[in-house]
Amino acid sequence: MNKLCVLLLVAQGIFTAHVYAADTKAAEALARKNGCFACHGVDKKIVGPGYKEIAGKYKGDKTAETALIAKVKAGGSGVWGPMPMPPNAHVKDEDIKTIVQWILSL
């Protein structure tokens, strides 16, 4: 019985990791498709902050996802310096949510 439980837990972990990896790649592809990488790198600042820096700043903030979705959609300035981020009204709301969730997971 214990061996069966361990086997099921391992199988679940492998499946979950595979699904997460696919979701991660899909989210990153959405960010690339919508031009996000023109200003943001994963590990480094380009014009705006790197995604890992954003994730670190908002780690543990339960309001971060909602706030960042609104900021990506409407644009804004002042949080990361004087350079404004333009609005991204052309990006579908569900795509923005997926991208923000990916960024916060880094």
C-alpha positions as semicolon CSV with decimal commas, in nm:
position;residue;x (nm);y (nm);z (nm)
1;M;0,000;0,000;0,000
2;N;0,279;0,245;0,088
3;K;0,459;0,170;-0,238
4;L;0,139;0,239;-0,430
5;C;0,094;0,574;-0,252
6;V;0,452;0,674;-0,326
7;L;0,414;0,571;-0,690
8;L;0,094;0,774;-0,725
9;L;0,256;1,080;-0,567
10;V;0,555;1,056;-0,800
11;A;0,328;1,016;-1,102
12;Q;0,122;1,317;-0,994
13;G;0,438;1,523;-0,954
14;I;0,561;1,432;-1,300
15;F;0,224;1,514;-1,454
16;T;0,198;1,842;-1,267
17;A;0,551;1,944;-1,366
18;H;0,475;1,865;-1,730
19;V;0,152;2,069;-1,727
20;Y;0,326;2,357;-1,547
21;A;0,610;2,353;-1,800
22;A;0,362;2,365;-2,089
23;D;0,172;2,651;-1,923
24;T;0,499;2,835;-1,862
25;K;0,600;2,803;-2,227
26;A;0,254;2,914;-2,342
27;A;0,262;3,219;-2,115
28;E;0,612;3,313;-2,228
29;A;0,501;3,275;-2,590
30;L;0,208;3,510;-2,524
31;A;0,446;3,767;-2,376
32;R;0,671;3,739;-2,682
33;K;0,377;3,756;-2,924
34;N;0,244;4,071;-2,759
35;G;0,577;4,255;-2,760
36;C;0,646;4,242;-2,386
37;F;1,006;4,132;-2,441
38;A;1,082;4,455;-2,626
39;C;1,097;4,626;-2,284
40;H;1,133;4,343;-2,030
41;G;1,375;4,054;-1,995
42;V;1,320;3,753;-1,773
43;D;1,643;3,804;-1,578
44;K;1,736;4,160;-1,666
45;K;1,605;4,511;-1,708
46;I;1,578;4,634;-2,065
47;V;1,360;4,947;-2,061
48;G;1,137;4,820;-1,783
49;P;1,226;4,584;-1,499
50;G;1,305;4,217;-1,551
51;Y;1,026;3,973;-1,480
52;K;1,209;3,807;-1,192
53;E;1,258;4,147;-1,031
54;I;0,884;4,213;-1,063
55;A;0,805;3,872;-0,912
56;G;1,040;3,944;-0,621
57;K;0,889;4,285;-0,551
58;Y;0,536;4,145;-0,533
59;K;0,612;3,811;-0,364
60;G;0,352;3,744;-0,095
61;D;0,132;4,036;-0,204
62;K;-0,217;3,893;-0,245
63;T;-0,332;4,200;-0,439
64;A;-0,043;4,191;-0,687
65;E;-0,214;3,991;-0,960
66;T;-0,515;4,221;-0,984
67;A;-0,301;4,535;-0,959
68;L;-0,053;4,419;-1,224
69;I;-0,327;4,312;-1,464
70;A;-0,473;4,664;-1,438
71;K;-0,129;4,826;-1,478
72;V;-0,041;4,618;-1,785
73;K;-0,377;4,702;-1,945
74;A;-0,377;5,076;-1,864
75;G;-0,003;5,145;-1,852
76;G;0,160;5,351;-1,581
77;S;0,474;5,503;-1,439
78;G;0,656;5,581;-1,119
79;V;0,687;5,236;-0,963
80;W;1,010;5,142;-1,143
81;G;1,140;5,486;-1,229
82;P;1,044;5,768;-1,462
83;M;1,003;5,563;-1,782
84;P;0,630;5,504;-1,839
85;M;0,490;5,172;-1,954
86;P;0,247;5,229;-2,241
87;P;-0,104;5,085;-2,220
88;N;-0,163;4,742;-2,369
89;A;-0,532;4,773;-2,452
90;H;-0,476;4,563;-2,766
91;V;-0,391;4,254;-2,556
92;K;-0,682;4,029;-2,457
93;D;-0,768;4,037;-2,087
94;E;-0,723;3,661;-2,050
95;D;-0,379;3,686;-2,214
96;I;-0,274;3,963;-1,975
97;K;-0,389;3,751;-1,681
98;T;-0,190;3,451;-1,808
99;I;0,122;3,662;-1,857
100;V;0,094;3,825;-1,513
101;Q;0,042;3,489;-1,344
102;W;0,352;3,357;-1,521
103;I;0,560;3,659;-1,416
104;L;0,451;3,623;-1,053
105;S;0,544;3,253;-1,062
106;L;0,909;3,324;-1,147
